[in-house]
Amino acid sequence: MEKKNILTYEGLKKYEDELQDLKVNKRQEVAQKIKEAREQGDLSENAEYDAAKDEQRDIEARIEVLEKILKNAEVVVEEDVDTNKISIGCNVKIRDLELNEDLEYKIVGSQEANSLKGKISNESPVGKALLGAKKGQTVSVETQAGVFKYKVLAIDKTKTE
């Protein structure tokens, strides 16, 4: 059985929009590029044709990936998230006890994880350690760099954008 792709509603919408754009717009754009390149004649030395075919291959590969993600998607209903303990779809505020600094994360499924945007996966070491933790609880996270301790300061439902 294939692994479920846990998504927030925001993540689901993003993937659906991208898939729609690829199928409706990008496919037509690349087909037009291929048609124009063909009209230039000899395809054996036609860089535009080769580039357009490569782009077409990339688009079709991405469509396949997105369809697979969406086929196995399990959407977290963020309004139903229990804020008594950390789960997927929560915003959490934690304190790094060693550095004494506060961090804020949104716990998401692995497909949506983006540490630069503060979205960490439920499968990451920190995400795994935080799951199920309650406000006020301290969790230890074992990483290659050592053991880190975090205190859970707050758990909120996701703010919809």
SULNORZI-V971063 format. One line per field, one symbol per residue. ss: DSSP state (A for helix, B for strand, O for the rest). burial: + if it has 16 or more other ideal C-beta (glycine too) atoms within 10 Angstrom, else -. Layout:
BEGIN
ss: ???
burial: ???
END
This chain:
BEGIN
ss: OOOOBBBBAAAAAAAAAAAAAAAAAAAAAAAAAAAAAAOOOOOOOOAAAAAAAAAAAAAAAAAAAAAAAAAOBBBBOAAAOOOOOOOOOBBBBBBBOOOOBBBBBBBBOOOOOBAAAOBBBOOOAAAAAAOOOOOOOBBBBBBOOBBBBBBBBBBBBOOOO
burial: ----++++-+++--+---+--+---+---+--++--+-----------+--++--+--+---+--+--+---+--+-+--+---++++++++-++---------+++++-+++-----++++-+-++++++-+-----+-+------+-+++--+--+---
END
